[in-house]
Amino acid sequence: MKRTVLAVVLAVASGVHAQDKPLRGAEVWSRESVLHGRFEMRLRSIRASGTLATFFLYKNECYLPGVDWEEIDIEVFGKDDGFFWQSNIITGEPRENDELVHEAESSFADGFHVFAIEWTPESVAWFVDGEEIRRATGENVGRLVSEQSMRFNLWASSIEEWTGPVEAGRLPVYQYVDWFKYSRYEDGRFVHEWTDDFERFDESRWQKADWSFDINLAQFTPENVLVRDGMLILALTPPDRVGDFDAARVGPDD
């Protein structure tokens, strides 16, 4: 479906407070913003209707009134056993959404997969396990003219026709990030800049969010972000289980 994407705003600015949200989620975002590049990550996603595990690029000023939106997304659905994900480009004011839903051969909740976005002045391409799934060109790509931060988040949507009804009884659920690589775009090629293997939470590189937005049923909280065993782990929990990572485990074959 074509959904109306509402502004991602700071909790204080939007009047959205923790007590208004039935769940607690997690988001990390980079201190650095970049224009173009290759963004590659090894992820394991979630299995629970109503939930989304994402990586996205986002112009930090988008939430301000009158500012053109610029965003590129990977959104993995927890519904339908975790087999589906959505690629998005969101631009403009009012916003225009260029979205496609993709089905995988196996559930993203059952093991790790390598996702990548390649963003150049002419195109945006999405890859899963080395296979190009989609390439976008044209006007929407041409509107991506600003530096964007790099973000992971885990949340629950209030739009049931898009993500399904929330299965609160299956919470907590966890998104795992094994590693992340950023390469800058220079002279028509991608040049590796840095890799984060998540041996620790690098506060010089990443920040933890403490806000929410209108269609999000979860308040982001720093306590639901953990680095353990070489993994960045994001949790989606009930309010009384904030920071509960007891069930967050991956096996040796993952």
Secondary structure per residue as TSV (DSSP state, phi and psi in degrees):
chain	resnum	aa	ss	phi	psi
A	1	M	-	360.0	157.3
A	2	K	-	-89.0	118.8
A	3	R	-	-105.6	155.9
A	4	T	-	-87.3	113.6
A	5	V	-	-87.0	117.8
A	6	L	-	-91.3	157.0
A	7	A	-	-60.0	133.5
A	8	V	-	-84.1	107.6
A	9	V	-	-123.7	155.3
A	10	L	-	-63.3	144.2
A	11	A	H	-56.4	-41.5
A	12	V	H	-65.5	-42.0
A	13	A	H	-68.5	-32.8
A	14	S	H	-91.9	-11.5
A	15	G	T	77.0	12.0
A	16	V	-	-91.0	121.2
A	17	H	-	-119.2	160.4
A	18	A	G	-56.4	-38.2
A	19	Q	G	-68.6	-14.4
A	20	D	G	-84.4	-8.6
A	21	K	-	-112.0	132.9
A	22	P	S	-78.6	-14.4
A	23	L	E	-130.0	170.1
A	24	R	E	-126.2	128.9
A	25	G	E	-119.8	-159.7
A	26	A	E	-151.3	145.5
A	27	E	E	-148.0	138.7
A	28	V	E	-121.4	146.2
A	29	W	E	-142.9	149.2
A	30	S	E	-79.9	145.0
A	31	R	E	-70.0	-27.0
A	32	E	E	-90.5	139.1
A	33	S	E	-115.9	143.7
A	34	V	E	-135.8	157.4
A	35	L	S	-111.4	111.8
A	36	H	S	73.1	167.1
A	37	G	E	140.4	178.1
A	38	R	E	-114.1	133.1
A	39	F	E	-127.6	112.4
A	40	E	E	-126.0	140.1
A	41	M	E	-153.0	149.8
A	42	R	E	-106.0	115.6
A	43	L	E	-124.5	150.4
A	44	R	E	-125.7	131.3
A	45	S	-	-102.7	-156.4
A	46	I	-	-121.5	164.4
A	47	R	-	-134.8	99.1
A	48	A	-	-175.9	123.9
A	49	S	T	-58.0	145.3
A	50	G	T	88.5	-4.0
A	51	T	E	-111.8	158.5
A	52	L	E	-139.4	133.1
A	53	A	E	-114.9	125.4
A	54	T	E	-134.1	158.3
A	55	F	E	-126.5	137.8
A	56	F	E	-152.8	158.0
A	57	L	E	-106.8	137.7
A	58	Y	E	-151.0	127.8
A	59	K	-	-71.7	120.2
A	60	N	T	-63.2	-23.7
A	61	E	T	-89.2	5.8
A	62	C	T	-56.2	-33.9
A	63	Y	T	-73.1	-12.1
A	64	L	S	-74.8	141.7
A	65	P	T	-58.1	134.1
A	66	G	T	81.8	-1.4
A	67	V	-	-89.7	131.8
A	68	D	-	-62.5	134.6
A	69	W	E	-77.8	141.1
A	70	E	E	-143.6	117.6
A	71	E	E	-156.7	144.0
A	72	I	E	-131.4	129.1
A	73	D	E	-125.8	148.0
A	74	I	E	-118.1	118.9
A	75	E	E	-125.9	114.4
A	76	V	E	-98.4	125.3
A	77	F	E	-82.3	139.6
A	78	G	S	-81.7	-17.5
A	79	K	S	-72.6	169.6
A	80	D	G	52.7	37.4
A	81	D	G	68.0	16.2
A	82	G	G	79.1	26.5
A	83	F	-	-93.2	-10.0
A	84	F	E	-118.5	148.6
A	85	W	E	-144.9	164.0
A	86	Q	E	-127.6	135.8
A	87	S	E	-105.5	134.5
A	88	N	E	-134.6	146.0
A	89	I	E	-124.0	126.8
A	90	I	E	-124.1	123.2
A	91	T	E	-142.5	160.2
A	92	G	E	90.7	176.5
A	93	E	T	-149.6	101.3
A	94	P	T	-69.8	158.5
A	95	R	T	-75.2	142.4
A	96	E	E	-115.5	132.5
A	97	N	E	-110.5	125.4
A	98	D	E	-113.2	99.1
A	99	E	E	-127.7	142.3
A	100	L	E	-138.3	141.8
A	101	V	E	-102.7	137.1
A	102	H	E	-125.1	144.2
A	103	E	E	-109.7	134.2
A	104	A	-	-96.5	166.5
A	105	E	S	-80.5	-21.2
A	106	S	S	-139.1	162.0
A	107	S	-	-71.4	135.6
A	108	F	T	-70.7	-10.3
A	109	A	T	-85.6	-13.0
A	110	D	S	-92.4	-10.4
A	111	G	S	-176.2	175.8
A	112	F	-	-83.1	146.1
A	113	H	E	-137.4	150.5
A	114	V	E	-98.7	114.8
A	115	F	E	-101.4	150.9
A	116	A	E	-149.0	147.7
A	117	I	E	-121.2	131.4
A	118	E	E	-114.1	118.6
A	119	W	E	-119.5	118.3
A	120	T	-	-126.1	173.6
A	121	P	S	-61.4	-22.6
A	122	E	S	-101.7	-20.4
A	123	S	-	-157.8	161.0
A	124	V	E	-127.0	128.4
A	125	A	E	-126.2	143.0
A	126	W	E	-115.8	139.0
A	127	F	E	-129.6	146.6
A	128	V	E	-131.1	122.0
A	129	D	T	52.2	41.5
A	130	G	T	84.6	-5.5
A	131	E	E	-99.7	128.6
A	132	E	E	-71.3	122.5
A	133	I	E	-97.4	-35.0
A	134	R	E	-155.7	145.8
A	135	R	E	-135.0	124.8
A	136	A	E	-109.9	139.8
A	137	T	-	-136.4	179.1
A	138	G	S	98.2	-156.0
A	139	E	H	-62.8	-41.6
A	140	N	H	-62.5	-42.1
A	141	V	H	-64.7	-39.2
A	142	G	H	-63.6	-20.4
A	143	R	T	-83.8	-6.9
A	144	L	-	-86.3	84.8
A	145	V	-	-115.9	-2.0
A	146	S	S	-111.6	155.5
A	147	E	-	-63.6	144.6
A	148	Q	E	-131.0	146.0
A	149	S	E	-83.2	163.0
A	150	M	E	-105.7	129.7
A	151	R	E	-140.2	140.5
A	152	F	E	-114.7	140.3
A	153	N	E	-150.2	164.7
A	154	L	E	-137.0	121.2
A	155	W	E	-153.9	178.9
A	156	A	E	-128.4	134.8
A	157	S	B	-97.6	146.3
A	158	S	S	-84.8	-4.7
A	159	I	-	-93.8	90.3
A	160	E	H	-64.2	-33.1
A	161	E	H	-68.7	-14.9
A	162	W	H	-95.5	-50.4
A	163	T	H	-111.6	-5.1
A	164	G	-	85.6	164.8
A	165	P	-	-69.4	146.7
A	166	V	-	-70.3	129.2
A	167	E	-	-95.6	78.7
A	168	A	G	-61.9	-27.3
A	169	G	G	-67.9	-14.6
A	170	R	G	-91.4	-4.5
A	171	L	-	-81.1	150.6
A	172	P	-	-79.6	153.7
A	173	V	E	-125.7	161.9
A	174	Y	E	-136.6	139.7
A	175	Q	E	-104.5	132.1
A	176	Y	E	-113.2	134.7
A	177	V	E	-121.8	113.1
A	178	D	E	-76.7	-44.9
A	179	W	E	-158.7	163.1
A	180	F	E	-141.2	136.2
A	181	K	E	-127.2	134.5
A	182	Y	E	-118.1	130.7
A	183	S	E	-124.6	131.8
A	184	R	E	-77.4	159.4
A	185	Y	E	-101.9	122.1
A	186	E	E	-147.2	121.5
A	187	D	T	54.2	42.5
A	188	G	T	79.8	12.1
A	189	R	E	-142.9	165.1
A	190	F	E	-100.0	129.3
A	191	V	E	-118.2	120.1
A	192	H	E	-60.9	130.6
A	193	E	E	-105.3	-51.6
A	194	W	E	-161.4	157.8
A	195	T	E	-127.8	137.4
A	196	D	E	-112.8	115.2
A	197	D	-	-91.7	3.0
A	198	F	-	55.2	46.3
A	199	E	S	-74.5	-19.0
A	200	R	S	-155.6	167.8
A	201	F	-	-86.2	110.6
A	202	D	-	-84.7	99.2
A	203	E	T	-71.7	-13.4
A	204	S	T	-77.3	-15.8
A	205	R	T	-111.4	-38.9
A	206	W	E	-121.3	154.0
A	207	Q	E	-127.2	157.4
A	208	K	E	-106.6	132.7
A	209	A	-	-82.3	154.6
A	210	D	-	-139.5	40.5
A	211	W	-	-132.9	-173.4
A	212	S	-	-149.1	-172.5
A	213	F	-	-151.4	172.0
A	214	D	T	-58.3	-47.0
A	215	I	T	-88.6	4.1
A	216	N	B	-90.2	121.8
A	217	L	S	-82.4	-0.2
A	218	A	E	-117.4	141.6
A	219	Q	E	-90.5	126.5
A	220	F	E	-69.8	136.3
A	221	T	-	-138.4	135.7
A	222	P	G	-59.2	-27.5
A	223	E	G	-66.0	-16.6
A	224	N	G	-94.4	20.0
A	225	V	E	-119.6	129.8
A	226	L	E	-142.7	140.4
A	227	V	E	-109.3	123.0
A	228	R	E	-152.3	137.4
A	229	D	T	53.8	39.7
A	230	G	T	71.6	24.5
A	231	M	E	-129.8	138.8
A	232	L	E	-86.0	124.4
A	233	I	E	-121.5	127.0
A	234	L	E	-109.2	136.6
A	235	A	E	-115.2	144.6
A	236	L	E	-118.1	119.5
A	237	T	B	-136.5	162.1
A	238	P	-	-67.1	161.8
A	239	P	G	-60.4	-29.9
A	240	D	G	-85.4	5.0
A	241	R	G	-127.1	27.0
A	242	V	T	-57.1	133.7
A	243	G	T	76.1	12.8
A	244	D	-	-87.5	102.9
A	245	F	-	-112.8	18.7
A	246	D	T	-60.6	-34.0
A	247	A	T	-94.4	4.8
A	248	A	-	-84.1	96.9
A	249	R	-	-141.0	147.2
A	250	V	-	-126.4	147.7
A	251	G	-	-86.0	169.3
A	252	P	T	-66.5	-20.7
A	253	D	T	-89.0	-3.0
A	254	D	-	-76.1	360.0
